[in-house]
Amino acid sequence: MMTLTQAETEIYKKIGQFTGVEKANIHIENQQLKNGQPLITPKNKPWCKVSLQYADSQIASIGDDPCIRDQGIISIQCFAPKNKGTLAMTTLCDSWRSFLQSFGVSHLEVYKVHAPQSMDDQDFYAKIIRAEFRVN
């Protein structure tokens, strides 16, 4: 059995290995930035914001120690400068999708990465990638 803390640690380790954008341009929700500085979003290059959201929990087996299966979604909001075309964003989304698809460690598995969906943002061209995961 894997705790949620262990699962999140593994997810964030994996996110830290992504090379599709500069490391400084990947922001993980509620994480302290370098030197306590506020997030300054780049205006001329892509950047991403990552958050985890939990969904349903189910009892997968019962007995002396029931097995709880927790499900959730890794949400990756991708932003790029407006009026610079769509292919750079498509490439970024493809990179995230192939990077996370079928990722697994111990009792954690990412089993589905959805195609990107559009988001409304007044300052950037934006898409969101959602990766479903489960923890046993």
KETOR-211316 format. One record per atom (N, C-alpha, C, O, CB): residue number from 1; atom name; x, y, z. Coordinates in steps of 0.1 Angstrom, whole numbers, plus 5000, padded with zeros to 4 digits. Glycine has a CB too. Layout:
   fiba   vodren     xx     yy     zz
    NUM       CA      X      Y      Z
...
This chain:
   fiba   vodren     xx     yy     zz
      1        N   5008   4988   5000
      1       CA   5000   5000   5000
      1        C   5009   5012   5000
      1        O   5019   5013   5006
      1       CB   4990   5000   5012
      2        N   5005   5023   4993
      2       CA   5012   5035   4992
      2        C   5004   5046   4997
      2        O   4992   5047   4994
      2       CB   5016   5038   4977
      3        N   5010   5055   5006
      3       CA   5002   5066   5011
      3        C   5001   5077   5000
      3        O   5009   5077   4990
      3       CB   5009   5072   5024
      4        N   4992   5087   5003
      4       CA   4991   5098   4993
      4        C   5004   5106   4993
      4        O   5008   5112   4983
      4       CB   4979   5107   4997
      5        N   5010   5108   5005
      5       CA   5023   5115   5006
      5        C   5033   5109   4997
      5        O   5040   5115   4990
      5       CB   5028   5116   5020
      6        N   5034   5095   4998
      6       CA   5044   5088   4989
      6        C   5041   5090   4974
      6        O   5049   5092   4966
      6       CB   5045   5073   4993
      7        N   5028   5089   4971
      7       CA   5023   5090   4957
      7        C   5027   5104   4952
      7        O   5032   5106   4941
      7       CB   5008   5087   4956
      8        N   5023   5114   4960
      8       CA   5026   5128   4955
      8        C   5041   5130   4954
      8        O   5046   5137   4944
      8       CB   5020   5138   4965
      9        N   5049   5125   4963
      9       CA   5064   5126   4961
      9        C   5068   5120   4948
      9        O   5077   5126   4941
      9       CB   5071   5119   4973
     10        N   5063   5109   4944
     10       CA   5068   5102   4932
     10        C   5063   5110   4920
     10        O   5070   5112   4910
     10       CB   5062   5088   4931
     11        N   5051   5116   4921
     11       CA   5045   5124   4909
     11        C   5054   5136   4908
     11        O   5058   5140   4897
     11       CB   5031   5128   4912
     12        N   5057   5143   4919
     12       CA   5065   5155   4918
     12        C   5080   5153   4913
     12        O   5086   5161   4906
     12       CB   5065   5163   4931
     13        N   5085   5141   4917
     13       CA   5098   5137   4912
     13        C   5098   5136   4897
     13        O   5107   5140   4890
     13       CB   5103   5124   4919
     14        N   5087   5129   4892
     14       CA   5086   5127   4878
     14        C   5084   5140   4871
     14        O   5090   5143   4860
     14       CB   5073   5118   4875
     15        N   5076   5149   4876
     15       CA   5074   5162   4870
     15        C   5087   5170   4869
     15        O   5090   5177   4859
     15       CB   5063   5171   4878
     16        N   5095   5168   4879
     16       CA   5109   5175   4879
     16        C   5118   5170   4868
     16        O   5128   5176   4865
     16       CB   5115   5173   4892
     17        N   5115   5158   4862
     17       CA   5123   5153   4852
     17        C   5119   5158   4838
     17        O   5126   5154   4828
     17       CB   5123   5138   4852
     18        N   5108   5165   4837
     18       CA   5103   5169   4824
     18        C   5112   5180   4818
     18        O   5117   5189   4824
     18       CB   5089   5175   4825
     19        N   5115   5178   4805
     19       CA   5125   5187   4798
     19        C   5118   5195   4787
     19        O   5125   5202   4779
     19       CB   5136   5179   4793
     20        N   5105   5195   4786
     20       CA   5098   5202   4775
     20        C   5098   5217   4776
     20        O   5096   5224   4766
     20       CB   5084   5197   4774
     21        N   5100   5222   4788
     21       CA   5101   5236   4791
     21        C   5112   5238   4802
     21        O   5116   5228   4808
     21       CB   5088   5243   4796
     22        N   5117   5250   4803
     22       CA   5128   5252   4813
     22        C   5122   5250   4827
     22        O   5111   5253   4830
     22       CB   5133   5267   4812
     23        N   5131   5244   4835
     23       CA   5126   5240   4849
     23        C   5121   5252   4856
     23        O   5111   5251   4864
     23       CB   5138   5235   4857
     24        N   5127   5264   4854
     24       CA   5122   5276   4861
     24        C   5108   5280   4856
     24        O   5101   5288   4863
     24       CB   5131   5288   4858
     25        N   5103   5274   4845
     25       CA   5090   5278   4840
     25        C   5080   5267   4842
     25        O   5069   5267   4836
     25       CB   5091   5280   4825
     26        N   5083   5258   4852
     26       CA   5073   5248   4856
     26        C   5069   5252   4871
     26        O   5078   5251   4880
     26       CB   5078   5233   4855
     27        N   5057   5256   4873
     27       CA   5053   5260   4886
     27        C   5043   5249   4892
     27        O   5033   5246   4886
     27       CB   5046   5274   4886
     28        N   5047   5244   4904
     28       CA   5039   5234   4911
     28        C   5031   5241   4921
     28        O   5036   5249   4929
     28       CB   5047   5222   4917
     29        N   5018   5239   4921
     29       CA   5008   5246   4929
     29        C   5013   5246   4944
     29        O   5016   5235   4950
     29       CB   4994   5240   4928
     30        N   5013   5258   4950
     30       CA   5016   5260   4964
     30        C   5030   5256   4969
     30        O   5032   5253   4980
     30       CB   5006   5252   4973
     31        N   5039   5255   4959
     31       CA   5053   5253   4962
     31        C   5061   5266   4963
     31        O   5058   5275   4955
     31       CB   5059   5243   4952
     32        N   5070   5267   4972
     32       CA   5078   5279   4974
     32        C   5087   5280   4962
     32        O   5093   5271   4957
     32       CB   5086   5279   4987
     33        N   5088   5292   4957
     33       CA   5097   5295   4946
     33        C   5111   5299   4951
     33        O   5113   5301   4963
     33       CB   5091   5306   4937
     34        N   5120   5299   4942
     34       CA   5134   5303   4946
     34        C   5135   5316   4954
     34        O   5129   5326   4949
     34       CB   5143   5304   4933
     35        N   5142   5316   4965
     35       CA   5144   5328   4973
     35        C   5131   5334   4977
     35        O   5130   5346   4981
     35       CB   5152   5338   4965
     36        N   5120   5327   4977
     36       CA   5107   5332   4982
     36        C   5101   5342   4972
     36        O   5092   5350   4976
     36       CB   5108   5338   4995
     37        N   5106   5343   4960
     37       CA   5101   5353   4951
     37        C   5088   5349   4946
     37        O   5084   5337   4945
     37       CB   5111   5354   4939
     38        N   5079   5359   4942
     38       CA   5066   5355   4935
     38        C   5069   5350   4921
     38        O   5079   5353   4915
     38       CB   5057   5367   4935
     39        N   5059   5342   4916
     39       CA   5060   5337   4903
     39        C   5059   5348   4893
     39        O   5050   5356   4893
     39       CB   5049   5326   4900
     40        N   5069   5349   4884
     40       CA   5069   5359   4873
     40        C   5068   5351   4861
     40        O   5077   5344   4856
     40       CB   5082   5368   4873
     41        N   5056   5351   4854
     41       CA   5054   5343   4843
     41        C   5062   5349   4831
     41        O   5061   5361   4828
     41       CB   5039   5342   4839
     42        N   5068   5341   4823
     42       CA   5075   5346   4811
     42        C   5066   5350   4801
     42        O   5055   5344   4799
     42       CB   5085   5335   4806
     43        N   5068   5361   4794
     43       CA   5059   5367   4784
     43        C   5063   5362   4770
     43        O   5054   5362   4761
     43       CB   5060   5382   4784
     44        N   5075   5356   4768
     44       CA   5079   5353   4755
     44        C   5083   5338   4753
     44        O   5089   5334   4743
     44       CB   5091   5361   4751
     45        N   5079   5330   4763
     45       CA   5082   5315   4761
     45        C   5072   5307   4769
     45        O   5065   5313   4778
     45       CB   5096   5312   4766
     46        N   5070   5295   4766
     46       CA   5060   5286   4773
     46        C   5063   5284   4787
     46        O   5075   5284   4791
     46       CB   5059   5273   4766
     47        N   5053   5282   4795
     47       CA   5054   5279   4809
     47        C   5042   5270   4813
     47        O   5032   5270   4806
     47       CB   5055   5291   4818
     48        N   5043   5263   4825
     48       CA   5033   5254   4829
     48        C   5030   5255   4844
     48        O   5039   5259   4852
     48       CB   5037   5239   4825
     49        N   5018   5252   4847
     49       CA   5014   5252   4862
     49        C   5008   5238   4864
     49        O   4999   5234   4857
     49       CB   5004   5263   4865
     50        N   5013   5231   4874
     50       CA   5009   5217   4877
     50        C   5002   5217   4891
     50        O   5006   5223   4900
     50       CB   5022   5208   4877
     51        N   4991   5209   4891
     51       CA   4984   5207   4903
     51        C   4978   5193   4904
     51        O   4976   5187   4893
     51       CB   4973   5218   4905
     52        N   4976   5188   4916
     52       CA   4970   5175   4917
     52        C   4956   5177   4923
     52        O   4953   5185   4932
     52       CB   4978   5166   4927
     53        N   4946   5169   4918
     53       CA   4933   5169   4924
     53        C   4928   5155   4926
     53        O   4930   5146   4917
     53       CB   4923   5177   4914
     54        N   4923   5152   4937
     54       CA   4919   5138   4940
     54        C   4904   5137   4936
     54        O   4896   5147   4937
     54       CB   4921   5135   4955
     55        N   4900   5125   4933
     55       CA   4886   5122   4929
     55        C   4881   5112   4939
     55        O   4881   5114   4951
     55       CB   4886   5116   4914
     56        N   4876   5101   4934
     56       CA   4869   5091   4942
     56        C   4879   5082   4949
     56        O   4890   5079   4943
     56       CB   4859   5083   4933
     57        N   4875   5077   4960
     57       CA   4883   5066   4967
     57        C   4873   5054   4968
     57        O   4861   5055   4970
     57       CB   4888   5070   4981
     58        N   4879   5042   4965
     58       CA   4871   5030   4966
     58        C   4878   5019   4974
     58        O   4890   5019   4976
     58       CB   4869   5024   4951
     59        N   4870   5011   4980
     59       CA   4876   4999   4987
     59        C   4878   4988   4977
     59        O   4869   4983   4971
     59       CB   4867   4994   4999
     60        N   4891   4985   4974
     60       CA   4894   4975   4964
     60        C   4894   4961   4969
     60        O   4891   4951   4962
     60       CB   4908   4978   4958
     61        N   4897   4959   4982
     61       CA   4895   4946   4989
     61        C   4893   4948   5004
     61        O   4898   4959   5009
     61       CB   4908   4937   4986
     62        N   4887   4939   5010
     62       CA   4884   4940   5024
     62        C   4891   4928   5031
     62        O   4895   4918   5025
     62       CB   4869   4940   5027
     63        N   4892   4930   5044
     63       CA   4898   4920   5053
     63        C   4903   4926   5065
     63        O   4898   4936   5070
     63       CB   4910   4913   5045
     64        N   4914   4921   5071
     64       CA   4920   4927   5083
     64        C   4925   4941   5080
     64        O   4924   4950   5089
     64       CB   4932   4918   5088
     65        N   4930   4944   5068
     65       CA   4935   4957   5064
     65        C   4929   4960   5050
     65        O   4936   4957   5041
     65       CB   4950   4957   5065
     66        N   4918   4967   5050
     66       CA   4912   4970   5036
     66        C   4922   4978   5027
     66        O   4929   4986   5032
     66       CB   4899   4978   5038
     67        N   4921   4975   5014
     67       CA   4929   4982   5005
     67        C   4920   4993   4999
     67        O   4910   4990   4992
     67       CB   4934   4972   4993
     68        N   4925   5005   5001
     68       CA   4918   5017   4996
     68        C   4924   5021   4983
     68        O   4937   5023   4982
     68       CB   4917   5028   5006
     69        N   4917   5023   4972
     69       CA   4922   5027   4960
     69        C   4918   5042   4958
     69        O   4906   5045   4957
     69       CB   4917   5018   4947
     70        N   4928   5051   4958
     70       CA   4925   5065   4956
     70        C   4928   5069   4941
     70        O   4937   5064   4935
     70       CB   4934   5074   4965
     71        N   4919   5077   4936
     71       CA   4921   5081   4922
     71        C   4922   5096   4921
     71        O   4917   5104   4930
     71       CB   4909   5077   4913
     72        N   4929   5101   4911
     72       CA   4931   5115   4910
     72        C   4935   5119   4896
     72        O   4936   5111   4887
     72       CB   4941   5120   4920
     73        N   4938   5132   4895
     73       CA   4941   5138   4882
     73        C   4953   5148   4884
     73        O   4953   5156   4893
     73       CB   4929   5145   4875
     74        N   4963   5146   4875
     74       CA   4974   5156   4874
     74        C   4969   5166   4864
     74        O   4967   5162   4852
     74       CB   4988   5149   4871
     75        N   4968   5178   4868
     75       CA   4964   5189   4858
     75        C   4976   5197   4855
     75        O   4983   5202   4863
     75       CB   4952   5197   4864
     76        N   4978   5198   4842
     76       CA   4990   5206   4837
     76        C   4984   5217   4828
     76        O   4980   5214   4817
     76       CB   5001   5197   4830
     77        N   4985   5229   4833
     77       CA   4980   5241   4825
     77        C   4993   5246   4818
     77        O   5003   5249   4824
     77       CB   4974   5252   4834
     78        N   4991   5246   4804
     78       CA   5002   5251   4796
     78        C   4999   5264   4790
     78        O   4988   5266   4785
     78       CB   5005   5240   4785
     79        N   5009   5273   4790
     79       CA   5007   5287   4785
     79        C   5018   5290   4775
     79        O   5029   5286   4777
     79       CB   5007   5297   4797
     80        N   5014   5297   4765
     80       CA   5024   5302   4755
     80        C   5020   5316   4751
     80        O   5008   5320   4752
     80       CB   5024   5292   4742
     81        N   5029   5324   4745
     81       CA   5026   5337   4741
     81        C   5015   5337   4730
     81        O   5015   5328   4722
     81       CB   5038   5344   4735
     82        N   5006   5346   4731
     82       CA   4995   5347   4721
     82        C   5001   5352   4707
     82        O   5011   5358   4706
     82       CB   4985   5357   4726
     83        N   4993   5348   4697
     83       CA   4996   5352   4683
     83        C   5010   5347   4678
     83        O   5016   5354   4670
     83       CB   4996   5367   4682
     84        N   5014   5336   4683
     84       CA   5027   5330   4679
     84        C   5024   5316   4672
     84        O   5034   5309   4669
     84       CB   5036   5328   4690
     85        N   5012   5313   4669
     85       CA   5009   5300   4662
     85        C   5005   5289   4673
     85        O   5007   5292   4685
     85       CB   5020   5296   4654
     86        N   5001   5278   4668
     86       CA   4996   5267   4676
     86        C   5006   5255   4677
     86        O   5005   5248   4687
     86       CB   4983   5262   4671
     87        N   5015   5254   4668
     87       CA   5023   5242   4668
     87        C   5033   5241   4680
     87        O   5035   5230   4685
     87       CB   5032   5242   4656
     88        N   5038   5252   4685
     88       CA   5046   5251   4697
     88        C   5038   5246   4709
     88        O   5043   5238   4717
     88       CB   5052   5265   4701
     89        N   5026   5250   4710
     89       CA   5017   5245   4721
     89        C   5014   5230   4719
     89        O   5014   5222   4728
     89       CB   5004   5253   4722
     90        N   5011   5226   4707
     90       CA   5008   5212   4704
     90        C   5020   5203   4707
     90        O   5019   5193   4712
     90       CB   5004   5211   4689
     91        N   5032   5208   4704
     91       CA   5044   5201   4707
     91        C   5046   5199   4722
     91        O   5050   5189   4727
     91       CB   5056   5208   4700
     92        N   5044   5210   4729
     92       CA   5045   5210   4744
     92        C   5035   5199   4750
     92        O   5038   5191   4758
     92       CB   5042   5223   4750
     93        N   5022   5200   4745
     93       CA   5012   5191   4750
     93        C   5015   5176   4746
     93        O   5014   5167   4755
     93       CB   4998   5194   4744
     94        N   5020   5174   4734
     94       CA   5025   5160   4730
     94        C   5036   5156   4739
     94        O   5036   5144   4743
     94       CB   5029   5160   4715
     95        N   5045   5165   4743
     95       CA   5056   5161   4751
     95        C   5051   5156   4765
     95        O   5056   5146   4770
     95       CB   5066   5172   4753
     96        N   5042   5164   4771
     96       CA   5037   5161   4784
     96        C   5029   5147   4783
     96        O   5031   5139   4792
     96       CB   5027   5172   4789
     97        N   5022   5146   4773
     97       CA   5014   5133   4771
     97        C   5023   5121   4771
     97        O   5020   5111   4778
     97       CB   5005   5134   4759
     98        N   5033   5121   4762
     98       CA   5041   5110   4761
     98        C   5050   5108   4773
     98        O   5053   5096   4777
     98       CB   5051   5111   4749
     99        N   5053   5119   4780
     99       CA   5061   5118   4792
     99        C   5054   5111   4804
     99        O   5060   5103   4812
     99       CB   5066   5132   4797
    100        N   5041   5114   4805
    100       CA   5033   5108   4816
    100        C   5026   5095   4813
    100        O   5023   5088   4823
    100       CB   5023   5119   4821
    101        N   5023   5093   4801
    101       CA   5015   5081   4797
    101        C   5022   5068   4802
    101        O   5034   5066   4799
    101       CB   5012   5080   4782
    102        N   5015   5060   4809
    102       CA   5019   5047   4814
    102        C   5030   5048   4825
    102        O   5037   5039   4828
    102       CB   5024   5039   4803
    103        N   5032   5060   4831
    103       CA   5041   5062   4842
    103        C   5036   5054   4854
    103        O   5024   5054   4857
    103       CB   5043   5077   4846
    104        N   5045   5047   4861
    104       CA   5041   5040   4873
    104        C   5053   5037   4882
    104        O   5064   5035   4877
    104       CB   5034   5027   4869
    105        N   5050   5036   4895
    105       CA   5060   5033   4904
    105        C   5053   5027   4916
    105        O   5044   5033   4921
    105       CB   5069   5045   4908
    106        N   5058   5016   4921
    106       CA   5052   5009   4932
    106        C   5036   5008   4930
    106        O   5032   5001   4921
    106       CB   5054   5017   4945
    107        N   5028   5013   4939
    107       CA   5014   5012   4938
    107        C   5007   5024   4931
    107        O   4995   5026   4933
    107       CB   5008   5010   4952
    108        N   5015   5032   4924
    108       CA   5010   5044   4917
    108        C   5010   5041   4902
    108        O   5021   5036   4897
    108       CB   5018   5057   4921
    109        N   5000   5044   4895
    109       CA   5000   5043   4881
    109        C   4992   5054   4874
    109        O   4981   5057   4878
    109       CB   4995   5030   4876
    110        N   4998   5060   4864
    110       CA   4991   5069   4855
    110        C   4985   5061   4844
    110        O   4993   5055   4836
    110       CB   5000   5081   4849
    111        N   4972   5060   4842
    111       CA   4967   5050   4832
    111        C   4960   5057   4820
    111        O   4957   5050   4811
    111       CB   4957   5042   4839
    112        N   4958   5070   4821
    112       CA   4952   5077   4809
    112        C   4957   5092   4809
    112        O   4955   5099   4819
    112       CB   4937   5076   4809
    113        N   4962   5096   4798
    113       CA   4965   5110   4796
    113        C   4956   5115   4785
    113        O   4957   5111   4774
    113       CB   4980   5113   4793
    114        N   4947   5125   4788
    114       CA   4938   5130   4779
    114        C   4944   5140   4769
    114        O   4955   5146   4771
    114       CB   4926   5137   4786
    115        N   4938   5141   4757
    115       CA   4942   5151   4747
    115        C   4940   5165   4753
    115        O   4931   5166   4762
    115       CB   4935   5149   4734
    116        N   4948   5175   4749
    116       CA   4947   5188   4755
    116        C   4933   5194   4752
    116        O   4927   5192   4742
    116       CB   4958   5197   4750
    117        N   4929   5202   4762
    117       CA   4916   5210   4760
    117        C   4920   5225   4761
    117        O   4929   5228   4768
    117       CB   4906   5206   4771
    118        N   4912   5233   4754
    118       CA   4915   5247   4754
    118        C   4911   5253   4767
    118        O   4901   5249   4774
    118       CB   4907   5254   4743
    119        N   4917   5264   4771
    119       CA   4914   5272   4783
    119        C   4913   5286   4779
    119        O   4919   5291   4770
    119       CB   4924   5270   4795
    120        N   4905   5294   4786
    120       CA   4904   5308   4784
    120        C   4914   5315   4793
    120        O   4915   5313   4805
    120       CB   4890   5313   4787
    121        N   4922   5324   4787
    121       CA   4932   5332   4794
    121        C   4934   5345   4786
    121        O   4936   5344   4774
    121       CB   4945   5324   4796
    122        N   4933   5356   4792
    122       CA   4933   5369   4785
    122        C   4948   5372   4781
    122        O   4950   5380   4772
    122       CB   4928   5380   4794
    123        N   4958   5366   4787
    123       CA   4972   5370   4785
    123        C   4979   5360   4776
    123        O   4989   5363   4770
    123       CB   4979   5372   4797
    124        N   4975   5347   4776
    124       CA   4983   5337   4770
    124        C   4973   5328   4762
    124        O   4961   5327   4764
    124       CB   4990   5328   4780
    125        N   4979   5321   4752
    125       CA   4973   5309   4745
    125        C   4974   5298   4755
    125        O   4986   5295   4759
    125       CB   4979   5306   4731
    126        N   4964   5291   4759
    126       CA   4964   5281   4770
    126        C   4957   5268   4767
    126        O   4946   5268   4761
    126       CB   4959   5288   4782
    127        N   4963   5258   4771
    127       CA   4957   5244   4770
    127        C   4959   5237   4784
    127        O   4968   5241   4792
    127       CB   4963   5236   4759
    128        N   4951   5227   4786
    128       CA   4952   5219   4798
    128        C   4953   5204   4794
    128        O   4946   5199   4786
    128       CB   4941   5222   4808
    129        N   4963   5198   4801
    129       CA   4965   5183   4799
    129        C   4960   5177   4813
    129        O   4964   5182   4823
    129       CB   4980   5179   4796
    130        N   4953   5167   4812
    130       CA   4948   5159   4824
    130        C   4953   5145   4823
    130        O   4950   5138   4813
    130       CB   4933   5160   4826
    131        N   4960   5141   4834
    131       CA   4965   5127   4835
    131        C   4958   5120   4846
    131        O   4960   5124   4858
    131       CB   4980   5126   4836
    132        N   4951   5110   4844
    132       CA   4944   5102   4855
    132        C   4954   5092   4861
    132        O   4962   5086   4854
    132       CB   4931   5095   4849
    133        N   4953   5092   4874
    133       CA   4962   5082   4882
    133        C   4954   5075   4892
    133        O   4943   5079   4897
    133       CB   4974   5089   4888
    134        N   4959   5064   4897
    134       CA   4953   5057   4908
    134        C   4965   5052   4917
    134        O   4976   5049   4913
    134       CB   4945   5045   4904
    135        N   4961   5051   4930
    135       CA   4971   5047   4940
    135        C   4964   5036   4948
    135        O   4953   5038   4953
    135       CB   4975   5059   4950
    136        N   4970   5024   4949
    136       CA   4965   5013   4957
    136        C   4971   5013   4971
    136        O   4968   5004   4979
    136       CB   4967   4999   4950
